[in-house]
């Protein structure tokens, strides 16, 4: 059975949103976004805290 669809959304001013059934994929994409667009380094735990069911 596939994992639940999860999503991560950035600040509404930014507009970034990503969805996936793969938590590892979500974490990597969100961390890359934070670094590239916001000059922030996010930990896996911080990103997991932002995840919601889609």
N, C-alpha and C positions, 0 to 999 in steps of 0.2 A: 504494500500500500504506500502511495506517495505521501510525503510530508505535507502538512497544511501549507497553503500559500501564505507567505509572510510579506510584509512591506516595511520599508523605511522611508520616512518623509523628512525632508530638510525644512528649514524655516520657510513659511509661505512666500516671503520676499524672494527667496532663491528659486523655489518651484521644483526642486529636484525630488523625484520619487522613484523608487525601484521596488519591484516585486519578484519573488522567486519561491520555489518549493525547496531550494537548497540554501540552508542557513549560511554555510561557508561562503557560497557565492555572494550572498547579500552582504556579509561582513566585508569581504574584499572590495566589492564595488563601493560600498559606503565609505570605507576608509580611504580609498583612492579619491573619491569625490571630495571628502573633507580636506585632504592634503592639497589637491589640485586647485580647488575653487575657494577654499577658506583658510589655507595655510595652517591647518590644524592637524595634529596627530591624535587620532582616536584609537583607543584600545578595543580589543574584541569585546570586552565586558561592557564598555560604554555603548558600542553599537548594538549589542544584544538588548540593552536597556531601551533602545529606541524602536525595536521591532514590535510590530503589531500584526494581528491576523488581518489578512486582506479580504 
